[in-house]
Amino acid sequence: RVTGDCTGNNSNVSNGKTHYMIGQNEFAQWKVTIPSNAFSVGVNEKHVLSRQMCNDAFKLLDIKIDPSCEYLIEDLSRVSANEKGSIDKKDQSLTHLSDCFRYIIHNYFKKRLILQ
């Protein structure tokens, strides 16, 4: 599995290609297609629902974060929501690891959380 930006088209580009596109090109030589793991909700609701899903994951699933993951723990404890309920991305030092955590939750636990 490959996790990352939920659309596979984040703003990190190199020579006109996103990291997702570069990965797809590399895997294509072995005839492997990387599936899109897009979190299919409207753009405005995406972060609100994503944040709620992750909060539910901690309540409903037995999730443990190893203490050695100190940067993830710090990120998760400091990241906040803005006035619209979306994840506040103003502080560039935050959200990278919590975003990765969200992508993992979406990929591996979304069906279990939606059915709860």
N, C-alpha and C positions, 0 to 999 in steps of 0.2 A: 504494500500500500504506500501511496505517496500522499502526504498531507501538506497543506499549504493554503495559500489564498483561496478562499472558497469558490472563486470564479475560475481559478487557474490563470487569471490574467491580471495579476497585480501590477503595480506601477514600476517595478524593478525591471528595466529592459536593458539589453545588451545587443548592439547592432540591430535594433528594431525588433528583437524577439524577447518575450517574457521568459522567465526561468522555466515556467511550465512548458512553453513551446520548445525550449532547448532540451528539456528532459524528454519530451515526446520524440524529438528528432533522434536523440541518442538511443532510446529504446526501440525505435523503428527498425534499426538494423537487425534486431532479433525478432522482428514481427510481433512486438509487444506494444499494445496500446495502453496508455495510462488513462484510466477513466476519469472523467470530471466528477469531482465530489462536491459540486456546487450545493450550497444550502439554499434551496429554491424558495425563497420568499422575496417580497419586494425589497428594494434597496433601502428604503427608509425604515422598514421594520427589521431588517436583517440583524443589526447589532442588538436591538432590544430583545428579540426572540433568542438570539444566540446567548446573550448574557443570562437570560432567564433559564435556558436549558442547562447551562453550566452550574448555575446556582442549584437547580433541581438535582443535577448529578451528584453534588455533594450531599444533598439531603437523602436521596433515594438509593444511591449506589455505595458500595463499600470502597471508596476511592482513598488510597493512601499515597501521599507524596513523601518520598524519602527525604529525611532532613538534609542530606547532602545536596539536594536541589535548591540551595539557598537563594539563587537568583530568581527561580520560578516562584518560590514562596514569597519573596519580597515583591515581585511584580504583581502577583495575585492579591497581596494585602494592600498594595498602594493604588492599583488601577481603580478608576471610579467611573460613574455614569454622568453624562451631561444632563442638562435640563430636559432634553427630549427622551432620556432613558437609554440613549445609545452610549457605547463605550467612548469615553473621552480620550481622544488621541492627541491632545495639545502637547503633552509632555513626551517628547521624542525618546526619552530614556525608558519609558514604560510601554507596555502592551505587546512587545515582541514575543516574549515567552508566554504571556497569558493568551495571546492569539494562537500560538502553537498548541497550547493546552485546549483551547476551544475547538481547533480543527480535529484534534484527537477525539474529543468527546463527540463531535458531529459524526466522524467516520465510524467509530466503534460502538457508540451507545445511543445514537439518535432514535432508532426504532424502539428501544426499550424505554426511553424517556418519554416519547410521544404517546406510547401506549399506557403509561402510568396514570 
